[in-house]
Amino acid sequence: MVTGIIEITKILITIKLCIIMKKLKTISILVIILCGLSCSQKENRPPDNSYEKFVDGLVELQNLADIKFDKKDSTYYCDLDFESYLTYFDQLKIDSNWSLESHYRHFGDAGRPLILAFERNDSLGMKIKDKLSKSVKEFDGEFADWKLSEKLFDYQDSVEYLTPIQIKSDFGYFQFLVFSLFGDNYCKFGHSNYGHTDLITSKQRIKEFTELKNDFYYKFSNNEKLQALSIDPEPKIVVHNNDSVSVRIVTLGPWEGFIERKFSITQQWPHKLRQYEKTVLLEYDCGIMF
């Protein structure tokens, strides 16, 4: 009798152990799955205020650049040390076979810099550099400067100026995106500055915009202010295992309002950038027409 009870007890203990082991196995599988998901998609957060500090510093540098007039050549130019300017993007690197240059074009009622990429020993790039060295003297007539500008615009369209840029770190993907969207925001004049857009990286920055007094573009209603302050503007960098990185930012424009934009950047060089999602967070139209 006692022996039978002991045997039954052993069987029950064995059954319970099997159930526990199955549960542990299930838990282990779930842990592995969750780890796999987190490994394939990882959000990287830099130190606090890194985004804001970087953007504020960039805007300060760009505001220091000034448009000047060369009386000798009768041409306008942008007073900016472009090589020094590039060093501010410290998580980016220019490939040794390439160079980046900034050339200012002024049209009387508009003016803007053109960022051009030149590959070593490239025949098309060498022709463009030759035209730049000769400046407008190569062209005759009233529209000489415009003819040269057309050549430069065509060249910029055919040779992507982001191609020479290599990304050194996760934060570099943010810098790469900023350079692409806002890197030429200096010495813009007249009609070239109508599409101005701001990169918003903190709630404090939103607060500053909603509290502007007598601003040319922004006059938010009380309801719009409340909606704007509920927006999360912090950029987000997510590294994927499929050879891409996604970067999420929030921008503010006088004819668009607050927009959430998501971009994909390839991890392999040359890095390819594309916007894959655009969401209106708060629609706004200043109503100004040019």
Secondary structure, 3 states (H helix, E strand, C coil): CHHHHHHHHHHHHHHHHHHHHHHHHHHHHHHHHHHHHHHHEEEECCCCCHHHHHHHHHHHHHHHCEEEEECCCCEEEEECCHHHHHCCCCCEEECCCEEEEEEEEECCCEEEEEEEEEECCCHHHHHHHHHHHHHHHHCCCCCHHHHHHHHHHHHHHHCCCCCCEEECCHHHHHHHHHHHHHCCCCCCEEHHHCCCCEEECCHHHHHHHHCCCCCCCCCCCHHHHHHHHCCCCCCEEEEECCCEEEEEEEEEECCCEEEEEEEEEECCCCCCEEEEEEEEEEECCCCCCC
